[in-house]
Amino acid sequence: MNAQDNSTSESKSCSSCEHGHDDTKLPRNALVIASGALLGAGMLLQWLKLGPPLLHTSCYALATLAGGLLVFPAAFKALTKARLDMNVLMTVAVTGAWLIGEGAEGAAVVFLFALSELLESWSVGRARRAIAALLKLTPQTALVRGADGVAKEMPVAAVAVGAEISVRSGSSIPLDGEVIAGDSAVNQAPITGESVPVEKKPGEPVFAGTINGEGSLTVRVTKAASDSTLARIIKLVEEAEEQKAPTQRFVDKFATIYTPAVFVVALLVALLPPLLMGGAWSEWTYRALVLLVIACPCALVIATPVSIVSGLTALARRGVLIKGGAYLEAVGKLRALAVDKTGTITQGRPQVTGVIALGDMNEEEVLRRAAAIDAHSEHPLAKAVVIAAQAKGITWVESTQYQSVTGRGATAVIDGHPHFIGNHKMAHELGSCSPEIEARLTEIENQGQSLAILGHTPHEGCEGRILGILAIGDTLRPEAANALTLLHDAGLEKVVMLSGDNQRTVNAIARQAGIDEAYGDLMPEQKIEHIRRLMAEHQYVGMIGDGVNDAPALALASVGIAMGAIGSDTAIETADMALMQDDLTRVAEAIALGRRTLRIIQFNVAFALIVKAVFLILAFTGHTSLWLAILADTGATLLVIMNALRLLGGTTQLNPSAP
């Protein structure tokens, strides 16, 4: 986002608040300062009785003109479009004040209004600049390695996919890519919110905007600068900020009816008492002008957008992306959550969770023989066995005469003896099971885990026997149980697991994680039925999935949440909310911050309306003045803005009950 884009964004924000100023044409700061200085000079001269009255009036007139340059053109533009906005309200009030001889109050009104808009644009700009600062994370150039191995500095936009770049220690990584040489710890906090650097070695992905540690890396570029993860994040947040939340749409509609109604009421206040009750024209005209000023819906209109932008920014800093205010409000209203199992609650890959050695075998020998057979296979369970052996530093002699047995397992010869590794059914068919082994197998299966039974195959002169049992399962994510606790603490009434895996495995995982209900053996259309049931019971329901396989359920849920969006090109595009790292605790943080955003919006709207109501009553009874009215309006607007900006602060761990 360049400077032009930034001012375009702020212009959008101002127009959404019905201010309509063009910061690129008017030196706003200078005009506001000039208006305030001239107003102060006029009041000081009048109070000290220095100079003729014409000098005082001239100061007020110039103050009105300086501040009015930020208001009057916008009012004229609104009138040409047949709109009555806040600028029109202010222009009428200031003009009326001068017509009834209250030039000082007219100057005070226009200065305070211009000042409030200046502070408001600064506040909105601050929230937007927090996102725009992401651009500064990536360097503008990259060191591209040529065919001769010499690195040449090039603009990142000119670096082609497939090029090799050098990343020095301590520097930012300029483009998304894959490490092809070197080892280093990379700080991914700017993108994912991870506080601990991630070790990177050849074959590992790296992302633009992350910071290389002490090692030096050679990276093969996998995405152009315009398509990097960081670029997609910025695009997503920009689109999100343009999308209005339900509360904001309500306030906008309210303001379009409210503003013309205020004009009608002010006109009646100015005309009816003098015509029907003989009231003084100057007194009732003044009261009508006060009513126009205090009725200005500045605080009301700004209450929602600043809160939404602040909330979206705060979550983006934590690696949680939400596609707009509507979804941020929906996250804050969630009462139930549906979760997929594989890759969401579990790590998504089978691992050896236990080894039972039988007879004179030990665990290391069981793993050695099992790996000698499974090293020939690409089956996920076989890979898990090989990885487990490698993790323990176990080496093995290559087996011979390997043969896969479909739906059962595999056989091979180790050290001249035939062996098998397979499932329960294979052990039965080979006649190697016993009541004792059956009991152990049943116990493991009841925990929802798969089995790999290693045995000596029966052959001539040998009955064969089982040497060991390997339990293999998809293990819980380390943070899963804590995340489920945090989700309930955040106010969720129910967390339900929806999985296509078998019911026994689903039940076992649900027990370990602390999930309220678990449903297995589900097809995609059956997941949709469960989402509909949950929405009928709880109205606002979130769904966490991988963004692709669970697409129908994600689309139907109030908020679709994609896990690990940093590893998926489609997740950011398909989900309403994307977690930039595989950390379920971020969902609880998002719900807590969503609820806090809702509370702040509700408080801001209520506060703005109460202030309006009080001063409208005072205006009718003649107990307030023009400058007090605008001061109250400006004060309410600033308080609303500062309250909303509190969302930008705070720690990573959010307290759901925070005010």
Solvent accessible surface area in square Angstrom, and as a share of the most:
residue,aa,sasa,rsa
1,M,49,0.22
2,N,92,0.47
3,A,86,0.67
4,Q,137,0.61
5,D,62,0.32
6,N,34,0.17
7,S,40,0.26
8,T,66,0.39
9,S,17,0.11
10,E,30,0.14
11,S,56,0.36
12,K,93,0.39
13,S,7,0.05
14,C,10,0.06
15,S,68,0.44
16,S,26,0.17
17,C,1,0.01
18,E,30,0.13
19,H,3,0.02
20,G,41,0.39
21,H,15,0.07
22,D,60,0.31
23,D,62,0.32
24,T,101,0.59
25,K,163,0.69
26,L,55,0.27
27,P,85,0.53
28,R,16,0.06
29,N,94,0.48
30,A,58,0.45
31,L,24,0.12
32,V,4,0.02
33,I,122,0.62
34,A,38,0.30
35,S,0,0.00
36,G,19,0.18
37,A,65,0.50
38,L,49,0.24
39,L,13,0.07
40,G,38,0.36
41,A,40,0.31
42,G,0,0.00
43,M,107,0.48
44,L,96,0.48
45,L,38,0.19
46,Q,95,0.42
47,W,195,0.68
48,L,85,0.42
49,K,177,0.75
50,L,92,0.46
51,G,45,0.43
52,P,81,0.51
53,P,103,0.65
54,L,133,0.66
55,L,75,0.37
56,H,18,0.08
57,T,60,0.35
58,S,43,0.28
59,C,14,0.08
60,Y,10,0.04
61,A,43,0.34
62,L,92,0.46
63,A,0,0.00
64,T,13,0.07
65,L,99,0.49
66,A,11,0.08
67,G,0,0.00
68,G,0,0.00
69,L,72,0.36
70,L,5,0.02
71,V,0,0.00
72,F,60,0.25
73,P,70,0.44
74,A,11,0.09
75,A,3,0.02
76,F,141,0.59
77,K,114,0.48
78,A,1,0.00
79,L,94,0.47
80,T,89,0.52
81,K,122,0.52
82,A,96,0.75
83,R,106,0.39
84,L,62,0.31
85,D,4,0.02
86,M,1,0.01
87,N,0,0.00
88,V,5,0.03
89,L,0,0.00
90,M,0,0.00
91,T,34,0.20
92,V,60,0.34
93,A,0,0.00
94,V,3,0.02
95,T,69,0.40
96,G,10,0.10
97,A,0,0.00
98,W,75,0.26
99,L,146,0.73
100,I,54,0.27
101,G,64,0.62
102,E,63,0.28
103,G,10,0.10
104,A,35,0.27
105,E,28,0.12
106,G,0,0.00
107,A,0,0.00
108,A,11,0.09
109,V,0,0.00
110,V,1,0.00
111,F,37,0.16
112,L,24,0.12
113,F,1,0.00
114,A,0,0.00
115,L,48,0.24
116,S,2,0.02
117,E,4,0.02
118,L,36,0.18
119,L,61,0.30
120,E,5,0.02
121,S,14,0.09
122,W,123,0.43
123,S,2,0.01
124,V,9,0.05
125,G,1,0.01
126,R,99,0.36
127,A,0,0.00
128,R,27,0.10
129,R,99,0.36
130,A,22,0.17
131,I,6,0.03
132,A,16,0.12
133,A,44,0.34
134,L,27,0.13
135,L,55,0.27
136,K,177,0.75
137,L,47,0.23
138,T,24,0.14
139,P,44,0.28
140,Q,129,0.57
141,T,51,0.30
142,A,4,0.03
143,L,36,0.18
144,V,18,0.10
145,R,90,0.33
146,G,39,0.37
147,A,122,0.95
148,D,114,0.59
149,G,38,0.37
150,V,96,0.55
151,A,43,0.33
152,K,141,0.60
153,E,110,0.49
154,M,54,0.24
155,P,79,0.50
156,V,22,0.13
157,A,92,0.71
158,A,60,0.46
159,V,7,0.04
160,A,66,0.51
161,V,90,0.52
162,G,42,0.40
163,A,23,0.18
164,E,60,0.27
165,I,0,0.00
166,S,23,0.15
167,V,3,0.02
168,R,157,0.57
169,S,59,0.38
170,G,57,0.55
171,S,42,0.27
172,S,33,0.21
173,I,0,0.00
174,P,10,0.06
175,L,0,0.00
176,D,3,0.02
177,G,4,0.04
178,E,66,0.30
179,V,1,0.00
180,I,50,0.25
181,A,45,0.35
182,G,29,0.28
183,D,95,0.49
184,S,7,0.04
185,A,31,0.24
186,V,0,0.00
187,N,52,0.26
188,Q,11,0.05
189,A,35,0.27
190,P,37,0.23
191,I,5,0.02
192,T,1,0.00
193,G,16,0.15
194,E,42,0.19
195,S,102,0.66
196,V,108,0.62
197,P,69,0.44
198,V,45,0.26
199,E,126,0.56
200,K,10,0.04
201,K,116,0.49
202,P,74,0.46
203,G,49,0.48
204,E,54,0.24
205,P,66,0.41
206,V,1,0.01
207,F,20,0.08
208,A,1,0.01
209,G,0,0.00
210,T,0,0.00
211,I,63,0.32
212,N,2,0.01
213,G,24,0.23
214,E,168,0.75
215,G,20,0.19
216,S,74,0.48
217,L,2,0.01
218,T,19,0.11
219,V,0,0.00
220,R,97,0.36
221,V,1,0.01
222,T,66,0.38
223,K,38,0.16
224,A,41,0.31
225,A,30,0.23
226,S,102,0.66
227,D,71,0.37
228,S,6,0.04
229,T,0,0.00
230,L,4,0.02
231,A,30,0.23
232,R,25,0.09
233,I,7,0.04
234,I,11,0.06
235,K,122,0.52
236,L,7,0.04
237,V,6,0.03
238,E,54,0.24
239,E,91,0.41
240,A,2,0.02
241,E,25,0.11
242,E,99,0.44
243,Q,67,0.30
244,K,71,0.30
245,A,0,0.00
246,P,51,0.32
247,T,33,0.19
248,Q,12,0.06
249,R,106,0.39
250,F,122,0.51
251,V,1,0.01
252,D,26,0.14
253,K,137,0.58
254,F,69,0.29
255,A,0,0.00
256,T,89,0.52
257,I,128,0.65
258,Y,35,0.13
259,T,2,0.01
260,P,51,0.32
261,A,48,0.38
262,V,11,0.06
263,F,36,0.15
264,V,85,0.49
265,V,60,0.34
266,A,5,0.04
267,L,107,0.53
268,L,81,0.40
269,V,13,0.07
270,A,16,0.12
271,L,66,0.33
272,L,75,0.37
273,P,11,0.07
274,P,12,0.08
275,L,116,0.58
276,L,135,0.67
277,M,140,0.63
278,G,65,0.63
279,G,23,0.22
280,A,54,0.42
281,W,129,0.45
282,S,72,0.46
283,E,79,0.36
284,W,45,0.16
285,T,37,0.21
286,Y,41,0.16
287,R,43,0.16
288,A,5,0.04
289,L,10,0.05
290,V,2,0.01
291,L,4,0.02
292,L,7,0.03
293,V,0,0.00
294,I,0,0.00
295,A,0,0.00
296,C,0,0.00
297,P,2,0.01
298,C,2,0.01
299,A,0,0.00
300,L,4,0.02
301,V,2,0.01
302,I,0,0.00
303,A,0,0.00
304,T,0,0.00
305,P,14,0.09
306,V,1,0.00
307,S,0,0.00
308,I,5,0.02
309,V,7,0.04
310,S,0,0.00
311,G,0,0.00
312,L,6,0.03
313,T,0,0.00
314,A,0,0.00
315,L,1,0.00
316,A,13,0.10
317,R,129,0.47
318,R,19,0.07
319,G,2,0.02
320,V,1,0.00
321,L,3,0.01
322,I,6,0.03
323,K,45,0.19
324,G,0,0.00
325,G,0,0.00
326,A,24,0.18
327,Y,61,0.23
328,L,0,0.00
329,E,4,0.02
330,A,13,0.10
331,V,1,0.00
332,G,3,0.03
333,K,64,0.27
334,L,0,0.00
335,R,89,0.32
336,A,0,0.00
337,L,0,0.00
338,A,0,0.00
339,V,1,0.01
340,D,17,0.09
341,K,3,0.01
342,T,69,0.40
343,G,26,0.25
344,T,2,0.01
345,I,0,0.00
346,T,0,0.00
347,Q,48,0.21
348,G,36,0.34
349,R,133,0.49
350,P,42,0.27
351,Q,57,0.25
352,V,31,0.18
353,T,62,0.36
354,G,27,0.26
355,V,22,0.13
356,I,49,0.25
357,A,33,0.26
358,L,23,0.11
359,G,72,0.69
360,D,119,0.62
361,M,32,0.14
362,N,91,0.47
363,E,90,0.40
364,E,89,0.40
365,E,40,0.18
366,V,0,0.00
367,L,1,0.00
368,R,73,0.27
369,R,55,0.20
370,A,0,0.00
371,A,0,0.00
372,A,2,0.02
373,I,0,0.00
374,D,11,0.06
375,A,53,0.41
376,H,73,0.33
377,S,23,0.15
378,E,134,0.60
379,H,101,0.45
380,P,77,0.48
381,L,53,0.26
382,A,8,0.06
383,K,92,0.39
384,A,4,0.03
385,V,0,0.00
386,V,22,0.13
387,I,109,0.55
388,A,18,0.14
389,A,0,0.00
390,Q,107,0.48
391,A,88,0.69
392,K,133,0.56
393,G,62,0.60
394,I,11,0.05
395,T,106,0.62
396,W,65,0.23
397,V,112,0.64
398,E,129,0.58
399,S,4,0.02
400,T,77,0.45
401,Q,144,0.64
402,Y,65,0.25
403,Q,117,0.52
404,S,74,0.48
405,V,52,0.30
406,T,129,0.75
407,G,56,0.54
408,R,74,0.27
409,G,26,0.25
410,A,5,0.04
411,T,35,0.20
412,A,3,0.02
413,V,29,0.16
414,I,12,0.06
415,D,114,0.59
416,G,65,0.63
417,H,91,0.41
418,P,37,0.23
419,H,2,0.01
420,F,0,0.00
421,I,7,0.04
422,G,7,0.07
423,N,52,0.27
424,H,35,0.16
425,K,109,0.46
426,M,9,0.04
427,A,0,0.00
428,H,100,0.45
429,E,106,0.47
430,L,56,0.28
431,G,65,0.62
432,S,15,0.10
433,C,33,0.20
434,S,42,0.27
435,P,120,0.75
436,E,113,0.51
437,I,19,0.10
438,E,45,0.20
439,A,64,0.50
440,R,87,0.32
441,L,0,0.00
442,T,63,0.37
443,E,106,0.48
444,I,12,0.06
445,E,37,0.17
446,N,78,0.40
447,Q,82,0.36
448,G,13,0.13
449,Q,43,0.19
450,S,49,0.32
451,L,15,0.08
452,A,9,0.07
453,I,0,0.00
454,L,0,0.00
455,G,0,0.00
456,H,30,0.13
457,T,23,0.13
458,P,43,0.27
459,H,79,0.35
460,E,171,0.77
461,G,89,0.86
462,C,42,0.25
463,E,162,0.73
464,G,18,0.17
465,R,106,0.39
466,I,8,0.04
467,L,2,0.01
468,G,0,0.00
469,I,0,0.00
470,L,0,0.00
471,A,9,0.07
472,I,1,0.00
473,G,10,0.10
474,D,31,0.16
475,T,36,0.21
476,L,35,0.17
477,R,28,0.10
478,P,122,0.77
479,E,35,0.16
480,A,0,0.00
481,A,49,0.38
482,N,85,0.43
483,A,0,0.00
484,L,4,0.02
485,T,77,0.45
486,L,50,0.25
487,L,1,0.01
488,H,63,0.28
489,D,94,0.49
490,A,3,0.02
491,G,35,0.34
492,L,7,0.03
493,E,106,0.48
494,K,42,0.18
495,V,0,0.00
496,V,0,0.00
497,M,0,0.00
498,L,0,0.00
499,S,3,0.02
500,G,50,0.48
501,D,48,0.25
502,N,70,0.36
503,Q,63,0.28
504,R,124,0.45
505,T,18,0.10
506,V,0,0.00
507,N,55,0.28
508,A,4,0.03
509,I,11,0.06
510,A,8,0.06
511,R,162,0.59
512,Q,101,0.45
513,A,4,0.03
514,G,45,0.43
515,I,16,0.08
516,D,73,0.38
517,E,49,0.22
518,A,20,0.16
519,Y,66,0.25
520,G,7,0.07
521,D,87,0.45
522,L,21,0.10
523,M,114,0.51
524,P,62,0.39
525,E,100,0.45
526,Q,68,0.30
527,K,18,0.07
528,I,36,0.18
529,E,106,0.48
530,H,31,0.14
531,I,0,0.00
532,R,142,0.52
533,R,78,0.28
534,L,0,0.00
535,M,55,0.25
536,A,93,0.72
537,E,95,0.42
538,H,30,0.13
539,Q,120,0.53
540,Y,63,0.24
541,V,0,0.00
542,G,0,0.00
543,M,0,0.00
544,I,0,0.00
545,G,0,0.00
546,D,55,0.28
547,G,1,0.01
548,V,87,0.50
549,N,111,0.57
550,D,6,0.03
551,A,43,0.33
552,P,57,0.36
553,A,2,0.02
554,L,5,0.03
555,A,89,0.69
556,L,57,0.28
557,A,7,0.06
558,S,26,0.17
559,V,0,0.00
560,G,1,0.01
561,I,0,0.00
562,A,0,0.00
563,M,16,0.07
564,G,11,0.11
565,A,0,0.00
566,I,28,0.14
567,G,72,0.69
568,S,30,0.19
569,D,87,0.45
570,T,65,0.38
571,A,0,0.00
572,I,4,0.02
573,E,115,0.52
574,T,69,0.40
575,A,3,0.03
576,D,25,0.13
577,M,1,0.00
578,A,2,0.01
579,L,0,0.00
580,M,1,0.00
581,Q,23,0.10
582,D,68,0.35
583,D,27,0.14
584,L,1,0.00
585,T,14,0.08
586,R,17,0.06
587,V,0,0.00
588,A,7,0.05
589,E,5,0.02
590,A,0,0.00
591,I,0,0.00
592,A,2,0.02
593,L,2,0.01
594,G,0,0.00
595,R,27,0.10
596,R,34,0.12
597,T,2,0.01
598,L,18,0.09
599,R,84,0.31
600,I,3,0.02
601,I,1,0.00
602,Q,110,0.49
603,F,118,0.49
604,N,0,0.00
605,V,20,0.12
606,A,46,0.36
607,F,53,0.22
608,A,0,0.00
609,L,75,0.37
610,I,109,0.55
611,V,24,0.14
612,K,8,0.03
613,A,49,0.38
614,V,72,0.42
615,F,42,0.17
616,L,42,0.21
617,I,111,0.56
618,L,56,0.28
619,A,2,0.02
620,F,91,0.38
621,T,67,0.39
622,G,37,0.36
623,H,136,0.61
624,T,18,0.10
625,S,19,0.12
626,L,0,0.00
627,W,114,0.40
628,L,70,0.35
629,A,0,0.00
630,I,0,0.00
631,L,81,0.40
632,A,19,0.15
633,D,1,0.01
634,T,7,0.04
635,G,28,0.27
636,A,4,0.03
637,T,1,0.01
638,L,49,0.24
639,L,109,0.54
640,V,1,0.01
641,I,0,0.00
642,M,96,0.43
643,N,24,0.12
644,A,0,0.00
645,L,8,0.04
646,R,100,0.37
647,L,1,0.00
648,L,10,0.05
649,G,37,0.36
650,G,66,0.63
651,T,100,0.58
652,T,63,0.36
653,Q,114,0.51
654,L,28,0.14
655,N,87,0.44
656,P,36,0.23
657,S,90,0.58
658,A,21,0.16
659,P,108,0.68
